[in-house]
Amino acid sequence: MLDWIVFGSLVVGALAVDFFVSRKGGERNAALWSAVWIGLGVAFSGWIALQRGGDAAITYLTAYAIEKSLSVDNLFAFILIFSITGIPAQFQYRALFWGVLGALVMRAVLIALGVQVLERFHWMIYPLAGFLVYGAVRVLRSPEEVAKSVEKQCSVCTSWVSRIVPISPTLEGSRFVARREGRLMATPLLVALVIIETTDLVFSVESIPAVLALTFDPFLVYSSNIFALLGLRSLYFLVGDAVQRLRFLRAGLAVILLLSAVKLALGSALDIPPLLSLTIVLAVFAASVIASLLFPGKAAIAECTHGREIKDVTPSSTGCEECRAAGDRWIALRLCLSCGNVGCCDSSKNKHATRHFESTGHPVIRSLQPGEAWKWCYVDKLTLP
């Protein structure tokens, strides 16, 4: 009981600090708080060592390392979610905070169910091992496949969320819901939050069995999960864009998931000491990152052959003219960097920015959302700095 009291007190305190203190923007601030949260997660292994012994502490650290490694890949999905729903940087922290809070509750339920099921029905380790193999295959999907999947869920006009609650296509500051013409409607920020939660649900189905391959102790499984999640918001603002450049990261994560599947399926027949498990996980993750840095491939900006067509243009209007003419609302404006045309993004029902490219061939657009300066090349399908 003391373990849970100490753990719960730390988590509540960390969440309060994360919401009220550490949400200040900037890369330096994100780096500082990422170090704090990772330090806290690692330091908690000292408490476990005092209470439960060295092997339990190493098992916790291994589980923490697996969760942290897998969560890094999740950052790519967050980037896509915010881009497609048009959430500017100053409001992203709110969706991420509540997303993490929801994940804490969801994982508690999933872990409790998982441990109970495995203790009563030992044969369930084989379907769970199958989930890990599926997860390894899913992790290896190309960025284009991931983008299409996320875009299908996030599109403000066609998202499955709209079947449950009407959606307003425009932001209302940091509010998740707004009242329009007497109707309570969800804002794009709520759509982003819901998709973050459903994305984490899929992620949990893969990551929790990987930890259960190490131990069935619910305290070690849950505490490692939660401490790995606590710093996710700061980590997103620190390395979110850089994750896309780690070309071998997904291969490393797939190896970790496959090794976890083997260990879970073989159970006691494959007795791997806790320290060796930790060494393998860290070695695979480090190797994938180092290989990505040593062999980065061609940089995205170098692959784009249309940089010379980018001009210093002035927007032709303050909104999407075609939407105005049709009496529709536009969503997340995009500026053509060849002629200055302003069109609505692909989260709108009309997708006038893309239609402009299809009719003119002008290759590069820029976001006109507050706080955003990214560019996109339609032809090379690349995000430019």
FIMAR-719803 format. One line per 5 residues: their letters; for each residue z, y, x of C-alpha. Coordinates in Angstrom, 1 decimal, padded with zeros to 4 digits. Layout:
FIMAR-719803
a) Z:Y:X; ...
This chain:
FIMAR-719803
mldwi) 000.0:000.0:000.0; 000.8:002.4:002.9; -002.8:001.9:004.2; -004.2:003.1:000.9; -001.9:006.0:000.6
vfgsl) -002.7:007.3:004.1; -006.4:006.7:003.5; -006.4:008.4:000.1; -004.5:011.4:001.4; -007.0:011.8:004.3
vvgal) -010.0:011.6:002.0; -008.7:014.1:-000.6; -007.8:016.5:002.2; -011.3:016.0:003.8; -013.1:016.6:000.5
avdff) -011.1:019.8:-000.1; -012.0:021.1:003.4; -015.6:020.0:003.0; -015.9:022.0:-000.3; -013.9:025.1:000.5
vsrkg) -014.1:025.5:004.3; -017.0:023.7:006.0; -019.8:024.7:003.6; -020.8:027.7:005.7; -024.4:027.4:006.8
gerna) -025.9:027.3:010.3; -026.8:024.6:012.7; -023.7:025.4:014.9; -021.4:025.0:012.0; -023.1:021.8:010.9
alwsa) -022.7:020.4:014.4; -019.0:021.3:014.6; -018.2:019.7:011.2; -020.3:016.6:011.9; -018.3:016.1:015.1
vwigl) -015.1:016.6:013.1; -016.0:014.0:010.4; -017.3:011.5:012.9; -014.1:012.0:015.0; -012.0:011.5:011.9
gvafs) -013.8:008.3:011.0; -013.4:006.9:014.5; -009.8:008.0:014.8; -008.9:006.2:011.6; -009.5:002.9:013.5
gwial) -006.4:003.8:015.5; -004.3:003.7:012.4; -005.9:000.4:011.4; -005.1:-001.0:014.9; -001.4:000.0:014.6
qrggd) -001.1:-001.5:011.1; -003.4:-004.6:011.3; -004.3:-005.3:014.9; -007.2:-004.8:017.3; -009.6:-007.2:015.6
aaity) -009.3:-005.4:012.3; -009.9:-002.0:014.0; -013.0:-003.3:015.7; -014.3:-004.8:012.4; -013.7:-001.4:010.8
ltaya) -015.6:000.4:013.6; -018.5:-002.1:013.3; -018.7:-001.5:009.5; -018.5:002.2:010.0; -021.3:002.1:012.6
ieksl) -023.5:000.1:010.2; -022.9:002.5:007.3; -023.4:005.6:009.5; -026.6:004.2:011.0; -028.0:003.3:007.6
svdnl) -027.0:006.6:006.1; -029.1:008.5:008.7; -032.2:007.1:007.1; -031.0:008.3:003.7; -031.4:011.9:005.0
fafil) -035.1:011.6:004.8; -034.9:010.9:001.1; -032.6:013.9:000.6; -035.2:016.1:002.3; -037.9:014.9:-000.1
ifsit) -035.6:015.3:-003.1; -034.8:018.9:-002.4; -038.4:019.7:-001.5; -039.9:018.2:-004.6; -037.3:019.8:-007.0
gipaq) -037.6:023.1:-005.2; -033.9:023.5:-004.4; -033.3:026.2:-001.7; -031.0:025.7:001.2; -028.2:027.8:-000.2
fqyra) -027.7:025.5:-003.2; -028.3:022.1:-001.5; -024.7:021.9:-000.3; -023.5:021.8:-004.0; -025.7:018.8:-004.9
lfwgv) -024.8:017.0:-001.7; -021.0:017.5:-002.2; -021.0:016.2:-005.8; -023.4:013.5:-004.7; -020.9:012.3:-002.1
lgalv) -018.1:012.5:-004.6; -020.0:010.4:-007.1; -020.8:007.9:-004.4; -017.1:007.5:-003.6; -016.4:006.4:-007.2
mravl) -019.5:004.2:-007.4; -018.9:002.4:-004.2; -015.3:001.7:-005.2; -016.6:-000.1:-008.2; -019.3:-001.9:-006.4
ialgv) -017.1:-003.1:-003.5; -014.3:-004.3:-005.9; -016.9:-006.2:-007.9; -018.6:-007.6:-004.8; -015.3:-008.9:-003.2
qvler) -014.2:-010.4:-006.5; -017.5:-012.1:-007.1; -017.7:-013.5:-003.5; -014.1:-014.9:-003.7; -014.8:-016.7:-007.0
fhwmi) -018.4:-017.7:-006.5; -019.0:-018.3:-002.8; -022.7:-019.2:-003.4; -023.4:-015.6:-004.2; -023.5:-014.9:-000.5
yplag) -027.1:-016.2:-000.6; -028.5:-013.7:-003.2; -026.6:-010.9:-001.3; -028.2:-012.1:001.9; -031.6:-011.9:000.1
flvyg) -030.8:-008.3:-000.9; -030.3:-007.5:002.8; -033.7:-009.1:003.7; -035.3:-007.1:000.9; -033.5:-004.0:002.2
avrvl) -034.9:-004.6:005.7; -038.4:-004.8:004.2; -037.8:-001.6:002.1; -036.6:000.3:005.1; -039.9:-000.4:006.9
rspee) -041.9:001.4:004.2; -044.1:004.2:005.4; -043.0:007.8:004.9; -045.9:008.2:002.5; -044.7:005.3:000.3
vaksv) -041.1:006.8:000.3; -042.5:010.2:-000.6; -044.5:008.9:-003.5; -041.5:007.0:-004.8; -039.1:010.0:-004.6
ekqcs) -041.7:012.3:-006.0; -042.2:010.1:-009.1; -038.4:010.2:-009.7; -037.9:013.9:-009.0; -040.8:015.6:-010.7
vctsw) -039.1:018.1:-013.0; -041.6:017.7:-015.8; -042.0:013.9:-015.7; -038.7:012.6:-014.3; -037.0:009.8:-016.2
vsriv) -034.1:012.2:-016.5; -036.1:014.2:-019.0; -035.9:011.3:-021.4; -032.1:011.6:-021.5; -031.6:015.4:-021.5
pispt) -034.2:018.3:-021.8; -034.9:019.9:-018.5; -035.4:023.6:-017.7; -038.0:024.0:-015.0; -036.3:027.0:-013.4
legsr) -033.1:027.2:-011.3; -030.0:028.9:-012.7; -028.3:029.7:-009.4; -025.9:026.9:-008.5; -025.5:025.7:-012.1
fvarr) -026.3:022.1:-013.1; -026.9:023.0:-016.8; -028.0:026.1:-018.6; -028.3:027.2:-022.3; -031.9:028.1:-023.3
egrlm) -032.7:029.2:-026.9; -029.5:027.6:-028.1; -030.2:024.3:-026.3; -028.2:023.0:-023.4; -030.7:022.0:-020.7
atpll) -030.5:020.4:-017.3; -031.6:022.5:-014.3; -033.7:021.2:-011.4; -030.3:021.1:-009.4; -029.0:018.5:-011.8
valvi) -032.2:016.5:-011.5; -031.7:016.5:-007.7; -028.1:015.4:-008.1; -029.0:012.5:-010.4; -031.7:011.3:-008.1
iettd) -029.4:011.6:-005.1; -026.9:009.3:-007.0; -029.5:006.8:-008.0; -030.9:006.8:-004.4; -027.4:006.1:-003.1
lvfsv) -027.0:003.3:-005.7; -030.1:001.5:-004.2; -028.7:002.3:-000.7; -025.3:000.8:-001.6; -026.9:-002.5:-002.7
esipa) -028.2:-002.9:000.8; -025.4:-001.4:002.9; -022.4:-002.9:001.2; -023.5:-006.6:001.7; -024.1:-005.7:005.3
vlalt) -020.4:-004.8:005.6; -019.4:-007.9:003.6; -021.1:-009.9:006.2; -018.3:-008.8:008.5; -015.3:-009.0:006.3
fdpfl) -014.2:-009.4:002.6; -011.2:-007.2:003.1; -011.7:-004.5:000.5; -009.7:-001.9:002.4; -011.9:-002.2:005.6
vyssn) -015.1:-002.3:003.5; -014.2:000.7:001.4; -012.6:002.9:004.1; -015.6:002.4:006.5; -018.0:003.2:003.7
ifall) -016.2:006.4:002.7; -015.6:007.7:006.2; -019.3:007.2:006.9; -020.2:009.2:003.8; -017.8:012.1:004.4
glrsl) -019.8:013.8:007.1; -023.2:013.1:005.4; -023.6:016.6:004.1; -023.0:018.3:007.5; -025.1:015.7:009.2
yflvg) -028.0:016.5:006.8; -028.0:020.2:007.7; -027.7:019.3:011.4; -030.4:016.6:011.9; -032.2:016.4:008.5
davqr) -035.6:017.5:009.9; -035.2:015.6:013.2; -034.8:012.3:011.4; -038.4:012.3:010.5; -039.3:012.3:014.2
lrflr) -037.3:009.2:015.0; -040.3:006.9:014.6; -038.5:003.6:015.6; -035.3:004.3:013.6; -036.4:002.3:010.6
aglav) -037.3:-000.7:012.8; -033.8:-000.6:014.3; -032.2:-000.4:010.8; -034.3:-003.3:009.6; -033.0:-005.4:012.6
illls) -029.4:-004.5:011.7; -030.0:-005.5:008.1; -031.7:-008.8:009.1; -028.9:-009.7:011.5; -026.3:-009.0:008.8
avkla) -028.3:-011.2:006.4; -028.2:-014.1:008.8; -024.4:-013.6:009.5; -023.7:-013.4:005.7; -025.7:-016.5:004.9
lgsal) -024.3:-018.6:007.7; -020.8:-017.5:007.2; -018.1:-019.3:009.2; -020.8:-021.4:010.8; -021.8:-018.4:012.9
dippl) -018.6:-017.1:014.4; -019.4:-013.8:016.2; -016.4:-012.0:017.7; -015.8:-008.5:016.2; -016.3:-006.8:019.6
lslti) -019.7:-008.5:020.0; -020.8:-007.5:016.5; -019.9:-003.9:017.3; -021.8:-004.0:020.6; -024.9:-005.4:018.9
vlavf) -025.0:-002.8:016.1; -024.5:000.1:018.5; -027.1:-001.3:021.0; -029.8:-001.8:018.3; -029.2:001.7:016.9
aasvi) -029.1:003.3:020.3; -032.3:001.5:021.4; -034.2:002.7:018.3; -033.2:006.3:018.9; -033.9:006.2:022.7
asllf) -037.3:004.5:022.1; -038.1:007.3:019.6; -037.3:009.9:022.2; -039.2:008.2:025.0; -042.2:007.4:022.9
pgkaa) -042.4:010.1:020.2; -046.1:009.8:019.5; -048.0:012.9:018.7; -046.0:015.8:017.3; -046.9:016.7:013.7
iaect) -048.0:020.2:014.7; -050.4:018.8:017.3; -052.0:016.5:014.8; -052.9:019.3:012.4; -056.4:020.6:013.1
hgrei) -056.1:023.5:010.6; -053.6:025.8:012.2; -056.4:028.3:013.0; -057.1:028.7:009.3; -053.6:030.1:008.7
kdvtp) -053.7:033.8:008.1; -051.2:036.5:007.6; -051.9:036.9:003.9; -050.2:038.7:001.1; -049.4:036.8:-002.1
sstgc) -052.0:037.7:-004.8; -049.3:037.7:-007.5; -045.5:037.2:-008.1; -046.1:034.1:-010.2; -048.6:031.4:-011.0
eecra) -051.5:033.3:-012.7; -053.0:030.2:-014.2; -049.6:029.2:-015.8; -049.2:032.8:-017.1; -052.7:032.6:-018.7
agdrw) -051.8:029.3:-020.3; -048.4:030.4:-021.5; -046.6:027.9:-019.3; -043.7:028.2:-016.9; -044.3:027.7:-013.2
ialrl) -042.1:025.7:-010.9; -041.6:026.3:-007.1; -044.4:028.6:-006.1; -046.7:027.8:-003.2; -048.8:030.3:-001.3
clscg) -052.3:029.5:000.0; -052.4:030.6:003.7; -056.2:031.0:003.6; -056.6:033.4:000.7; -053.2:034.3:-000.7
nvgcc) -053.5:032.4:-004.0; -050.1:031.7:-005.6; -049.8:028.4:-007.6; -047.1:026.1:-009.0; -046.1:023.1:-007.0
dsskn) -046.6:019.4:-007.8; -043.3:019.2:-009.7; -045.0:021.3:-012.5; -047.1:019.7:-015.1; -050.2:021.8:-014.0
khatr) -050.0:021.4:-010.2; -052.0:024.5:-009.7; -051.3:024.8:-006.0; -053.0:021.4:-005.4; -055.8:022.2:-007.8
hfest) -056.5:025.3:-005.8; -056.9:023.2:-002.7; -059.2:020.7:-004.6; -061.5:023.5:-005.7; -061.5:025.6:-002.5
ghpvi) -060.7:023.2:000.4; -058.2:025.7:001.7; -055.9:023.3:003.7; -052.5:024.9:004.2; -049.9:026.2:001.8
rslqp) -046.4:027.7:002.3; -043.4:027.5:000.1; -042.3:030.7:-001.6; -038.9:029.4:-002.4; -035.9:031.5:-001.2
geawk) -034.7:030.4:002.2; -037.8:028.1:002.8; -040.6:028.7:005.3; -042.2:025.2:005.6; -045.9:024.8:005.5
wcyvd) -047.9:021.8:004.3; -051.4:020.7:005.4; -053.2:018.9:002.5; -055.9:017.5:004.8; -053.7:016.0:007.5
kltlp) -050.8:015.4:005.1; -048.2:017.0:007.5; -045.3:019.3:007.2; -045.7:022.1:009.7; -042.8:024.1:011.3
